[in-house]
Amino acid sequence: MAKSPNRLSASAAVRQMAEKRLKARDLVEACLDRIELHEGQVHAWEALDPDGARKRADQLDKRARPVGPLHGIPLAVKDIIATRTMPTTCGSPIYRDHVVGRDAACVTQLVKAGAIVLGKSVTTEFAGGHAGKTHNPHNLRHTPAGSSSGSAAAVADFMAPVGYGTQTAGSVIRPGAFNGVVAYKGTHGWADMAGIKPFAPSLDTLGFFVREANDLALIRAAYGHAAADPAKQAPRIGLMRTPWWDQAEAHNRKNIELAARTLKAAGARVREWVAPKAWTGLVPAQHRVMTREATQSYAKERARFSHLFSPIMAGVMIEGDAVTSRQYADAKKLKRQCLDQLAEAWQSFDILLAPSAKGEAPSGLGSTGDPLFNRFWTLLGAPCIALPFNTGPFGLPLSVQLIGPLGSDDQLISWARWVEQKLA
């Protein structure tokens, strides 16, 4: 039996549309049907534009040939990313009905490549730690993580094939892990962030949720990047348990080690890479940079609407106030030191294999989970991809994280395709 169109990966849908076996309108309708069926439980969306999506799909279906690599693909746009006609609320009552009137640069980029904006997906407050209304579609009593909660849940529940995310601590990779979808956080600075509400600009990075690693190559193609050639030989993989290995749940540690053994059996050269001692300081360094920059990013809102901040957001402001200029400078110095050490690792490895999260999505909706295994990669600016691999004791998704050198995003995606196939 053929898959319902909304269950197709972006790659498969684009291929079927190019072959005239699928219409963009049919894909949009299948996504909207799924949303109507499940949104009342999952709560992935802040706003929808069904009429606009249908109109755009009909226009694309009249074209003789695809307009770009994402022709006809519906998008879930995280609600800190500006869209022309729908409100951009940033998950805050301060911006409840705020319409920017223009699309963010990243939305324009994918729309030019043929994509269709389906709606705005739920974000936590200002993409911070205060949870939104979204539930994990694998178990509605568990968190979908944050801050890109709506996009990750929408892709996981087959409401959209592609969702936008942003990461300042762990807001793409962790939701990808908890929701069992492929997640990509690019090298810091890889994409134009104009039109995206900033939290900590030296950390904020655009990312995406998709169904398979090959979909990421389509997104990169929309930005003018050529896909890396398929691997001719197995990669050199560094198993990185990280300095926080003992804080990962036991079943997750076993799963990462199983992934390493599976990849080694498939031909990869797998050896352990132990991070230098200095790396233990990266997590507090990331937090200092993040909170210090947040006080600058939200100075205007704080001056006028601090009473509308959640307690978590108010706490971020207080923590940021306490970060001294010396502490901020020391955090950036540590980042440079650890990047030099990481550069040495790339002499021996093509990619690193590490945890995406502590384990399964925790129960309860009041917390989005701990970004411990993401913070330091975000500070370092490295490209990261989360790939689903197995489930935990509660039947919720587990994931592995692949990390590549700065600027090697397309090569990392190529390696991710290899890993994905071997772990399938």
N, C-alpha and C positions, 0 to 999 in steps of 0.2 A: 504494500500500500504506500502511495506517495505521501511524503511528509506534508502536513499543513504548511502553507507558505511562511507563517510566522515562526515556525520551528527551524527554518533553514538558517544556516550561517550566512553572513553577508556575502562571502565568496560564492557560495552556491546560488544565492538569489541573483546576484549580478550575472553569473554565468547563464542561468535560466532565462533572465530577461534579454540578454544578448542573443540567445538562441530563439527568442520569441515564444518560449514555453511558459513564461510567467509575465504578467503585467504588474506594473508598479501599483496600480489601483487595487489589484487583488491582494497584494502584500500589505498595503495600508489597511484594507478592510479586515484582513485576518488579524492584524495587530490590534485594531480597534475592537474587534469581537472579543479577543482575549482580555483586553483591558476591561471591557464591560462585564466580563465573567468574573474576573479576579480582583479588580481594583478595590472593591469593597472590603477585601480581607488584607491585601498586601499594602495598599496606600503608598504606591510608588510615585504618584504624580501630584504636582502642585497645580498644573494647568494643562489643558489639552487644546489643540487646534484642529479638530477633525475636518472641518470644512476647508481650511487652508491646505491640510495634507492631501485631501482628495483632489482639490484643484491642481495642486502641484503634480500629483501623480498622473492625472489625466493629461497635463501638458507634456510630461515626459513620455507617456505612452504614444503620443502622436509623432515623436521624433523617429526619424528613419534609422538612426544609430545612437548608441549611448553617448551622453554628453560628457561623461567622465568616469573615473574608476569606481565611484559610489552611486552610479545611476540607479535611482529608484529605492534607495535604502533609507528606511525611516530612522530617525534619530531621537533619542531621549537627551535633552539638554539640561545639564545640572543648573539649578536655579540661582547660582551666583554668576551665571554667564548670560549676558544681555541678549535679548531677542527683540526684534522690532515691534511686534504687535502684542505680545503677551507680557504680563507683569514679570519683573525680576525681583522677587521678594527677599532673596538671600536668607530665607528661613527665619526672618525677624519681623515682628510687628511694626518696626520702624519703616519698613519698605513694603508694607502689605499690598498696596495698589500701585506700586511704582512701575511705570512703563518707560523704558529708556528711549524708545523710538528708533533704535538702530540695532543691528546685529553686531555681536562681538566678532572680532577678526576671525576667530576659529570657526564660528558658525558660517560666516561668509565663505570661508575656504572650502568647507565640505559641501555647502549648497552649490557653489560653482562646480563642484565635482559630481553633481547629480543627486545629492542626498536630499531628504525630505524631513523638515522639522515636524515631529509629531506632537511634541509638547515639552513642558518644563518638568523635570524630575525633582523630587524632594531632596533638599540639602539640609544638613544640620544648621543651626544658627550660625551665619557667617562662615560656614565650613569649619566650625570649631567643634568642641566636644559636647555641646548640649544636643541631645538626641532629638530627631524629628519623629514623624508619625509612622514611618515605614516599618514593616515587619519583614522578617526573613521568609521568603516563599517556601523554603524547605521545611520550616517549622515556625508557625506564626508566633510562637511564644519566645522566639529567640531573636536577638538583634541582627540586623543586616550589616552592622558596622556603620561607620561614617567616615568622612562627611558625605561622600558620594553615595549615600544609601539608596536613593530612589533609582538612580541609573543602574546600579549593580543589581537591584532587585528586579527592575524592569527587564533587563537582559536575561537574568536567571529564570524569570517566569514567562519568557517568550512573548513579552509585550512589545519589544523592540529588539532588533538585531544588533544595534550599536548604541552605546550610551557614553556621554561625556563625563569625565571625572577630573578633579584636580587634587593634588597631593601637596600638603605642607608638612605633615608628619607621616601619617599612614593612610590617607583618605582614598587611595585608589587600590593599592595592593591588598590591604586588609579586607575591604568589602568584596574584592574579587575572590579572595580566599573563603570568606564566610558564605558567599552566595554560590560558589562553585562555578565561576565563569573565568575566562581568560581576562587578565587585567594588565594594562601597560602604563607605566609612568616613564615618560621620556627623559632624556638628558635635560638637566635644568637649562632653560632658555631655548629649547628646540623649536618652540612655537610662539607666535605673537600672542601675548596675554592681554592685549587691549580689549576692553569690554568685559573683563572678568574682575569681579570685586576682589581686591588684594587682601591678603591676611598678613603674610610675611614675604615680601617680594623676592628676597634672596633665596627663598625656599619654594615658593609656589610654582607648581609644575603641572602642565596639562597632561591628561591621560585619557584612556578609553577602556570600556568594557566591551567584549565581543564573545563569540561562541568558539572560535578557533584561532590559532596563532596566525594563520594565513590572512585573516581579516585585517590584522594590523598592517600588513603590507599594502592593502588597499587604502587604508587611511594615510599611510606615509606617502603613497603615490599621489593622493590628493594634494599633498604639500610639495609635490615635485621631486620626491625622492625615489630613486630606482631601487627595486628589491635586490637584496644581495643574492648572489648565485647560490643554488642549493649546495649544501655541504657535500664535498666529494669524499671526505673521510670523517670519522667520528671526532667529536671535540675533546679537548683537554679540559677536564672539569675539576675545579677546586671545591671540595666539600668543605664548606665553612660553617662550623657549628656555632660560631659567633661567641663573644665573651658572655652571652646571656643564655647559653644553651640549657643550663639547669632550670631556667624559668619557663622553658617550653614544656607543654604537657607530655607525659611519658609516651602516650600513643602517637603524638606528633613527632617526637624524636625518632621513634621506631620507623615512622613513615618516611621521614627524610632519609634515613639510612637505607631503607628498602629501595627508595628511588635511586640512590647512589649505586647500590648493588645491581639493580635492574639495568641501569645505563652502562655500567661497567661490563655486564654480561652481553650487552648489545654492541660492544666494541669501543666505548668511550674509555679514555685514559683518566681514571679518577684517582686523585690523591687529596689528602687533607691539606687545607691551608689554614694556619692558625694566625689570627690577627695579632699584631703587636700589642703590648700592654697599653700603649697610649690610647687605643681604641675604646677602652672603657670610659673615657671621658666624653665620647661623642654624643651620647644620649643627653646628658645634662647640657652640653654645649648647644645641641639642637634646640632644646627647650628655651634656653636663654635667648638665642637668636630669634626664635619664633615669637616669644612673648614681648621682647623688646620692640620688634618691628610691628607687632600688632597694636601696641599703644600709639604708634605713629599712624598706622593705617586707619584706626578707628577714633582718632582724636576728635573729629567733628561729631560723630555720633555720640561719643562719650560726653562731650560738652553740652549737648542739647537733649539727649535721650537716654542717659545712663539708667534711668528708672525702668527702661524697657529692656535692658540687658538681662539675660538669665544670670543666676548666681555663678555659673561656670564661666561665662564671658566676663563678668565683673571680676572674678578671681584672676583671669588671664591678665586683665589690665593691672591689677595690683602686683602680680608677679613681674610683669614687664617693667613697671615703675622701679622695682627693686634691682633690676639688672644695671650694673654700672657700666660706664663706657669701657673701663678696663676689662671687665668680664666679657663684654661683647667682642672686644678686640681679641682677647685670648681665645674665645670660641672660634673666631675666624682663623686665627693662627693654628689652632689644633686641626681644623679642617684641612688647611694646606699641608700640614705635616702628614696627616693620614692619607691624603691623596697621593703624596709622594711614595708612601709605603704601598699603597694600592697599585700604583704604576709599576712597581717592581713585581707584583704578583702577576701582572699581565704578560710578563716575560715567560711565565711557566703555564699559564692557563688561558683558555679562550673565554670561558664563563665561570662564574661561581654559582654554587648551589647552596641555598640557605633556606631557613623557614620563612614563610610568608606571614605567619601569625603564631601566637602561642599554641593554638589548637583549633578546635571547633568554635563556632559562634556561641558565646555564652548565653544562658537563658536570661530572660528579662529584656525590657526595652528601655530602661532608664540609663543604660550605659552603652557606648558603642564599641567597647572592647579596648584592649591595650595595644597601642601602635609600637610597642617596644622593638619589634623586629623590622620596622620600617624607618624609624626616626633617623638612624645614622646614615642610611643610604640616601635619604632625602637631603640631609645636610651636605653630603659629599656630591650630590647632584648626579649620581650614576643612573643609567637607564635600568629599569627593572621590569620583569614580567612574572606574573603569577599564573601558574598552570594548575588546574584541578588534578588531584591524584588521590583516589580512594576516599573513604569516609571514616569518621571516628566512631567511638562507642555508642553515640547517640544517633548515628545515622546521618550526621551532618557532614558537609564537604570538608575535606582537607586539601592542602595545596602545597606546592613547592614554589620557591622564588628563584629566578635566574637573574643574575646581575652581569652586566657587561661593562667594558671600558667607556669612558666619557665619549660621546659622539658616535658610538658604534651601534646605534639603535637598529639600523637595518640588518647588520650582521647578527645582532642579538636575536632579532625576529627570526632570521634563518635558522639559528641554532635552536630557538624555541620550537620551531616546526619539527626539527629532528627529534628533540626531547619528547615532544607531544606524541609523536608516532611511536616511539619506543616505550613510553609509559602507558599507551592505550591498552 
